[in-house]
Amino acid sequence: MQHHRSLVLSALLAGLALTGSAAAQDLAISRVGGSGSDFHYYGQSGGIAAYSFGTTSCNVGNQIVLWETGGSNPQHPVIAQNFFRMKDSRFEHLGYSFLKHSFCAVNETSCGSCQGTDCSTLGIGCADTYGSGLNDGASGGTKSEIQPTTGYHEHPYTGPSGSGTIRGRLQVQASEMANSGATYIAESQYVSEHDQQAGNGRNNVSWRQLIVSSVSSITSAGSTQMFDPAIYAWQALDSSVTVTEVRNEDEGGSGVHGHYFLGSKNYSLGGGLWRYEYALQNMDSAQAAESFSLPIGCDGMQITDLFFRDVDSHSGDPYDSTDWSVSQSGGALTWSTTPYSQNQNANALRWGTLYNFGFTANSAPANSAATIGLFAPGTGGELQVSVKGPCGAPVCGSYDYCSVNANSTGNGAVLGTAGSYSISSNDLQFFAYFLPANQFGIVYYGTTQNEVPFGNGNRCVGGSLHRLPIVQSSMWGDMIYTLDNTNPPAPSGQLTAGSSWNFQYWFRDPNTGANFNLSNGHSITFCP
């Protein structure tokens, strides 16, 4: 039963249909750093420290995953490794490694009931482990030869160059490790053409918090957090952070999307000034991003203390490392790199990479719209995402907010949506998981946000409240409710284009104090 429930969760997080099992082949990463201590330090060169760490993958789907071995056969996953740091209200990408090209899946049983196969495939329910030594980027291949959205690559691949101590390995400035007050995160991502083409690439990344005692001493600080990129660690560590997923629809073909994630945090500095911090992670978009823009057209707007951070290429990767320029014109604040038409190897935000943007403004946060300009030719030229900013008109979209307390399942309930935010399309669905099984609950919504203790959790919605019909969680602890925009619970609760509402799921949780609990808050701005 537990194994079946994990498949439901992976399908939810991958944006798949709620079918009760993952569709087709579906890779996920169950362990980052092995049992918690498989992190290898190789030494330093020129102030740069080099690392690798162990990883374990699982086939959580219902078909085998190709894992071919051979000098010219590319039908196997490649393994990426990254380190991140949260410090002084920012979440930053410290460094990356060249890619391990996997070979000969051993079909272990650590993921559950394994239907083992020969080593040219990873069987259903089976695991495959690479220790830190095997994941050493010194013998790996460049990321530049991978089409991350489709997973396609060719052999032979290009290896790293440079200093033997750090060449191709996960490179980090030694001065940025073991900083006082900092929290560190390791992330791994598997890219497999067989998996990406099945539309299941969204959940091929996991992260784990670290204890960095010194530049040469790293262990884990908790368990591996599956199915999400590292930017979600920022939100997990700081409840004031919001993370919004942005899909580049059908970038790799029908149902094969590119994925970006925008994290944001804003806070008052006093004296009428506000600090805005943004982190944009490109998980698997081959188009990459060339600009990040926010509207600042409010009267009297003053912008100071601009900040940008990227991740420099290394070990012979062909990309330029020039910082993005920033401009204020046309009512927008825009960071950008050299366009694709001028330099195809410009410093674009490429797959498996996170860049930072920040500034101080004399304007309080409001619903706004960030624009991500895409770099290479593809399905479109830009993506828009709802975000808090100093000013600007909202666009349709959603974000999570408010802290969640664990319920009787041992986890906090998660509320999310599928479908679109278009009023005319009328196809929005609410889903929730990590719920007590077979218990009644309701989705309710209101005009304002708050966070006050209520029952065993927090009430995240205030103002004028409306509730939708009662639903019941399944035996697996999830629920789904299809919204009908034409039938509001009251005229004052009518959802309209351009309106913003805040939603939360309330549910019964017997024998747990107050006998009820609540999910996160989920804010939505609706489109025409």
C-alpha positions in Angstrom: 0.0 0.0 0.0 2.8 2.4 0.9 4.5 1.7 -2.5 1.3 2.4 -4.4 0.8 5.7 -2.6 4.3 6.8 -3.5 3.5 6.3 -7.1 0.4 8.6 -6.7 2.7 11.2 -5.2 5.3 11.0 -7.9 2.5 11.4 -10.5 1.1 14.4 -8.8 4.5 16.1 -8.5 5.3 15.4 -12.1 2.1 17.0 -13.3 0.6 13.8 -14.6 -3.0 12.5 -14.4 -4.1 11.2 -11.1 -4.3 7.6 -12.1 -2.9 5.9 -9.0 0.3 4.9 -10.7 3.0 6.7 -12.6 2.6 6.6 -16.4 5.2 4.7 -18.4 8.9 4.7 -17.4 9.6 7.2 -14.6 12.9 7.9 -12.9 13.3 9.5 -9.5 16.2 10.0 -7.1 15.7 8.4 -3.7 19.2 9.2 -2.2 21.5 12.1 -2.5 24.8 11.4 -0.7 24.1 7.7 -0.2 23.1 6.9 3.4 24.2 10.4 4.4 28.0 10.5 4.3 29.0 9.7 0.7 30.5 13.1 -0.2 34.0 13.1 -1.5 36.4 16.0 -1.3 39.3 16.0 -3.8 41.3 19.1 -2.8 41.7 22.5 -4.2 43.4 24.4 -7.0 43.5 28.2 -7.2 41.0 28.6 -4.3 38.5 26.3 -5.9 37.4 23.1 -4.0 36.2 20.0 -5.9 33.6 17.4 -4.8 31.4 14.5 -5.9 28.6 12.6 -4.1 26.7 9.4 -4.4 23.2 9.0 -5.8 20.5 6.3 -6.0 17.8 6.4 -8.6 14.5 4.5 -8.7 12.1 3.5 -11.4 8.8 4.5 -9.9 6.9 4.0 -13.2 5.2 0.9 -14.7 7.7 0.2 -17.5 11.4 -0.5 -17.6 13.9 2.4 -18.2 16.6 1.9 -20.9 20.1 1.8 -19.4 22.2 0.8 -22.3 26.0 0.5 -22.0 28.4 0.9 -24.8 30.7 3.4 -26.4 28.3 4.7 -29.0 24.9 3.9 -27.4 23.4 7.0 -25.7 20.2 5.3 -24.3 21.1 5.8 -20.6 20.7 8.6 -18.0 23.3 11.2 -17.3 23.8 12.4 -13.7 24.2 16.0 -12.7 25.5 17.2 -9.3 25.1 20.7 -7.7 25.7 22.5 -4.5 23.7 25.5 -3.2 23.8 27.8 -0.3 21.2 29.8 1.7 22.7 32.8 3.4 21.5 36.3 4.2 18.0 35.7 2.8 19.4 34.5 -0.6 19.5 31.0 -2.2 22.5 30.7 -4.4 24.0 28.2 -6.8 27.6 27.5 -5.8 28.8 25.1 -8.4 28.2 22.2 -10.8 29.9 19.0 -12.0 30.4 17.5 -15.4 27.9 14.6 -16.0 28.3 11.0 -15.1 27.2 8.8 -18.0 25.5 5.8 -16.3 26.0 2.2 -17.3 24.7 -1.3 -16.3 21.8 -0.8 -13.9 22.2 -3.2 -11.0 18.5 -3.4 -10.2 18.7 -3.1 -6.4 15.7 -3.5 -4.0 16.1 -0.3 -1.9 13.1 1.3 -3.6 10.6 -1.4 -2.8 9.4 -4.4 -4.8 11.9 -4.7 -7.6 11.1 -6.6 -10.8 14.7 -7.1 -11.8 16.0 -7.2 -15.4 19.4 -7.5 -17.0 21.7 -4.4 -16.6 20.7 -2.8 -19.9 17.4 -1.7 -18.2 16.2 -0.5 -14.8 13.3 -2.7 -13.8 10.0 -1.6 -12.4 10.4 -0.7 -8.7 14.2 -1.2 -8.9 17.1 1.0 -7.8 20.5 1.8 -9.1 23.3 3.3 -7.0 26.5 5.2 -8.0 28.9 6.0 -5.2 30.8 9.3 -5.0 33.8 7.7 -6.8 31.7 6.5 -9.8 30.1 9.9 -10.0 33.4 11.7 -10.2 33.0 14.4 -12.8 36.7 14.1 -13.8 35.7 11.2 -16.1 32.3 12.8 -17.0 30.9 14.6 -20.0 30.0 18.2 -20.6 26.4 19.4 -20.0 26.6 21.4 -23.3 26.1 18.2 -25.4 22.8 17.2 -23.7 19.4 18.3 -25.0 17.8 18.4 -21.5 14.2 18.7 -22.5 14.1 15.6 -24.7 17.1 13.9 -23.0 18.8 13.3 -26.4 22.6 13.1 -26.6 25.3 11.5 -28.7 28.5 9.6 -28.2 31.4 10.0 -28.0 31.0 12.8 -25.5 33.5 15.6 -24.6 35.3 15.3 -21.3 36.7 18.0 -19.1 40.0 19.9 -19.3 42.1 21.9 -16.8 43.7 21.3 -13.5 43.8 17.6 -12.6 42.7 18.2 -9.0 39.4 19.9 -9.9 38.9 19.1 -13.6 35.3 18.3 -14.3 34.3 17.9 -10.7 31.7 19.8 -8.7 33.6 23.1 -8.3 32.9 25.6 -5.5 34.9 28.6 -4.3 36.5 27.3 -1.1 35.8 30.6 0.6 32.0 30.0 0.1 32.0 26.7 2.1 31.5 26.3 5.8 30.3 30.0 6.2 28.8 31.0 9.5 25.0 31.2 9.4 24.8 29.5 6.0 22.8 26.4 5.1 24.0 24.1 2.3 22.1 21.9 -0.1 23.2 19.1 -2.5 21.0 18.4 -5.6 21.2 15.7 -8.2 19.3 15.4 -11.5 19.0 12.5 -13.9 18.3 13.2 -17.5 17.2 10.2 -19.6 15.8 10.4 -23.1 13.6 7.3 -22.5 12.1 9.1 -19.4 11.9 12.6 -20.8 10.1 11.4 -23.9 7.5 9.8 -21.7 6.7 13.3 -20.3 8.0 12.3 -16.9 11.1 14.5 -16.6 9.7 16.9 -14.0 10.4 14.6 -11.0 13.9 13.5 -12.0 15.6 15.8 -9.4 16.0 15.6 -5.6 17.9 17.5 -2.9 19.3 17.1 0.6 20.4 19.5 3.3 24.0 19.2 4.4 26.3 19.8 7.4 29.4 21.5 6.1 31.8 21.4 9.1 34.8 22.6 7.0 35.7 22.8 3.3 36.7 19.1 3.4 34.0 17.7 5.8 30.5 17.2 4.5 27.7 15.0 5.7 23.9 15.1 5.4 21.6 16.9 7.9 18.4 15.0 7.0 16.8 12.7 4.5 16.6 13.2 0.7 13.7 15.3 -0.5 12.5 13.6 -3.6 10.8 14.9 -6.8 11.7 18.6 -6.6 14.7 20.9 -7.6 16.8 22.5 -5.0 15.0 25.8 -5.1 12.3 24.2 -3.0 14.8 23.9 -0.2 14.7 27.7 0.0 11.0 27.6 0.7 11.4 24.7 3.1 13.9 26.6 5.1 12.2 30.0 5.0 8.3 30.0 5.1 8.3 33.6 3.7 9.6 32.4 0.4 7.3 31.5 -2.5 8.3 29.1 -5.4 6.3 29.1 -8.6 6.7 26.5 -11.4 6.8 27.9 -14.9 6.4 25.5 -17.8 7.7 26.1 -21.3 4.8 24.1 -22.8 5.6 21.3 -25.4 9.2 22.6 -25.7 10.4 19.1 -26.5 7.3 17.9 -28.4 3.7 17.2 -27.4 3.5 16.7 -23.6 7.3 17.2 -23.2 7.8 20.5 -21.3 10.7 22.6 -20.2 10.6 23.6 -16.5 11.7 26.8 -14.8 11.1 27.6 -11.1 11.0 31.2 -9.7 11.6 31.7 -6.0 11.0 35.0 -4.4 11.3 36.7 -1.0 10.5 40.3 0.0 10.8 42.0 3.3 10.7 45.4 4.9 14.0 47.2 5.7 12.1 50.0 7.5 11.9 53.6 6.6 9.6 52.8 3.6 12.1 50.6 1.9 11.7 47.0 0.8 14.1 44.3 -0.3 13.3 42.0 -3.2 15.2 38.8 -3.8 14.6 36.4 -6.7 16.2 33.1 -7.7 15.4 31.6 -11.1 16.2 27.9 -11.7 16.2 26.3 -15.2 15.7 22.7 -14.6 15.5 21.2 -18.1 14.7 23.9 -20.7 17.0 23.7 -23.7 15.9 27.1 -24.9 17.5 28.6 -21.8 16.7 32.1 -20.5 18.4 35.4 -21.7 16.6 37.9 -19.5 14.5 38.5 -16.3 12.3 41.5 -16.1 9.9 43.1 -13.6 7.6 46.2 -14.0 8.7 49.3 -12.0 6.5 51.9 -13.6 5.0 53.2 -10.4 5.3 57.0 -9.8 8.3 57.9 -7.7 9.9 54.5 -7.9 13.5 54.4 -6.7 15.7 51.3 -7.2 19.0 50.8 -5.4 21.4 48.0 -4.3 21.1 45.9 -7.4 22.3 42.4 -7.2 23.1 39.6 -9.7 24.8 36.2 -9.4 25.4 33.5 -11.9 27.5 30.3 -12.0 30.7 30.3 -14.1 31.4 27.6 -16.6 34.5 25.5 -16.1 36.7 22.6 -17.3 36.4 23.6 -21.0 32.6 24.2 -21.2 32.1 26.6 -24.1 30.0 29.2 -22.4 30.8 32.8 -21.7 30.8 33.9 -18.0 30.1 37.6 -18.4 27.6 38.9 -15.8 24.2 39.9 -17.1 23.7 43.7 -17.6 20.9 45.5 -15.9 18.8 48.4 -17.3 15.8 50.5 -16.2 13.7 51.6 -19.2 10.2 51.4 -20.5 8.8 51.0 -17.0 10.7 47.8 -16.4 13.8 46.6 -14.6 15.6 44.0 -16.8 18.7 41.8 -16.4 19.9 40.3 -19.7 22.8 38.6 -21.4 24.0 38.8 -25.1 21.2 37.6 -27.5 21.5 34.2 -29.2 21.7 36.0 -32.6 25.0 37.6 -31.5 26.6 34.8 -29.5 25.1 31.2 -29.2 27.6 30.6 -26.3 26.5 33.6 -24.3 25.9 33.4 -20.6 22.3 32.2 -20.8 20.6 30.6 -17.8 21.0 27.0 -19.0 19.6 23.8 -17.7 20.5 22.6 -14.2 21.5 26.2 -13.2 20.1 28.9 -10.9 20.7 32.7 -11.1 19.9 35.4 -8.6 18.4 38.9 -9.0 17.8 41.5 -6.3 17.2 45.1 -5.5 15.8 47.6 -2.9 12.8 49.7 -3.7 10.7 52.4 -2.0 7.5 50.5 -2.7 5.7 47.7 -0.8 5.1 44.3 -2.5 2.0 43.9 -4.7 0.8 41.3 -7.2 3.0 41.7 -10.3 4.2 39.8 -13.3 7.8 38.8 -14.0 8.9 38.1 -17.6 11.5 35.4 -18.5 12.9 36.0 -21.9 14.0 32.8 -23.7 17.4 32.6 -25.4 17.4 30.1 -28.2 14.8 29.7 -30.9 11.9 27.4 -29.9 8.2 27.3 -29.1 8.0 30.9 -27.9 10.0 34.0 -27.0 9.1 34.6 -23.3 7.3 33.2 -20.3 5.3 35.2 -17.7 4.8 34.3 -14.1 2.8 35.9 -11.2 5.1 37.2 -8.5 5.2 39.8 -5.7 7.0 42.9 -6.9 7.1 46.7 -6.2 4.4 47.4 -8.7 2.8 46.2 -11.9 -0.3 44.5 -13.2 -1.0 40.9 -12.2 -1.2 38.0 -14.7 -2.9 34.7 -14.2 -1.0 32.3 -12.1 -0.6 30.9 -8.6 1.7 30.5 -5.7 1.8 28.8 -2.3 2.1 30.5 1.0 1.6 29.9 4.8 3.2 27.3 7.0 1.8 23.8 7.4 1.7 21.5 10.5 2.1 17.8 10.2 -1.1 15.7 10.5 -1.6 12.1 11.5 0.2 10.9 8.4 3.4 12.5 9.7 3.4 15.1 6.8 1.9 18.4 6.2 -1.1 18.4 3.7 -0.3 19.9 0.3 -2.9 21.7 -1.8 -2.3 22.4 -5.5 -4.1 22.8 -8.8 -4.1 21.3 -12.3 -5.7 22.6 -15.5 -5.7 26.3 -16.3 -6.6 29.5 -14.5 -8.8 30.7 -17.4 -12.4 31.5 -16.4 -13.6 30.8 -19.9 -11.9 27.4 -20.0 -13.5 26.4 -16.7 -11.2 23.3 -16.3 -9.4 24.0 -13.0 -9.0 21.1 -10.6 -7.8 21.2 -7.0 -5.8 18.3 -5.6 -4.4 17.6 -2.2 -2.2 14.8 -0.8 -0.6 13.7 2.5 -4.1 13.5 3.9 -5.6 11.1 6.4 -7.3 8.3 4.4 -11.1 8.3 3.9 -11.7 11.6 5.7 -14.1 14.5 4.8 -12.9 18.0 4.0 -13.6 21.2 2.0 -11.8 23.6 -0.2 -12.6 27.1 1.0 -11.5 30.5 -0.3 -11.4 34.2 0.6 -10.1 37.6 -0.2 -7.2 38.0 2.1 -4.2 36.1 3.4 -3.3 35.5 7.1 -1.6 32.8 9.2 -3.3 32.2 12.6 -3.4 29.0 14.6 -6.6 27.0 13.9 -7.2 23.5 15.1 -4.0 21.5 14.6 -2.8 23.8 11.9 -3.0 27.4 10.6 -5.8 29.2 9.0 -4.3 30.9 5.9 -7.3 32.6 4.4 -9.3 35.6 5.7 -11.7 38.3 4.6 -15.0 37.3 2.9 -15.0 33.5 3.0 -16.7 30.9 0.7 -16.6 27.1 0.8 -16.9 24.5 -1.9 -18.8 21.2 -1.6 -17.6 18.5 0.8 -15.2 16.0 -0.6 -13.6 12.8 0.8 -10.0 11.7 0.7 -9.2 8.4 -1.0 -7.7 5.3 0.7 -4.3 6.6 -0.5 -4.8 9.9 1.3 -5.4 12.2 -1.7 -8.3 14.1 -3.1 -9.3 15.9 -6.3 -12.1 18.4 -6.8 -13.1 19.9 -10.2 -14.2 23.5 -9.9 -17.2 24.9 -11.8 -16.8 28.6 -12.3 -20.5 28.9 -13.4 -21.8 27.7 -10.1 -20.3 29.8 -7.2 -21.3 29.1 -3.6 -22.6 32.7 -3.4 -22.8 35.6 -5.9 -20.1 37.4 -3.8 -17.8 34.4 -4.4 -17.9 34.6 -8.2 -14.5 34.1 -9.7 -13.8 36.6 -12.4 -10.9 37.3 -14.8 -8.3 39.5 -13.1 -9.5 38.6 -9.6 -7.2 37.1 -7.0 -8.4 34.6 -4.4 -6.8 32.6 -1.7 -7.6 28.9 -1.2 -7.0 26.3 1.5 -8.1 22.7 2.2 -9.7 22.0 5.7 -10.0 18.3 6.6 -10.9 16.0 9.5 -8.1 14.3 11.3 -9.6 12.1 14.1 -7.8 11.5 17.4 -5.3 14.3 17.0 -6.2 17.0 19.5 -8.6 19.3 17.7 -9.5 16.5 15.2 -8.9 18.7 12.2 -6.0 20.3 10.3 -5.4 22.4 7.2 -3.1 22.5 4.1 -0.9 25.3 2.8 -2.6 28.4 1.3 -2.7 28.6 -2.5 -3.3 32.0 -4.1 -4.7 32.2 -7.6 -5.1 35.1 -10.0 -7.6 34.2 -12.8 -7.4 34.9 -16.5 -10.2 35.7 -19.0 
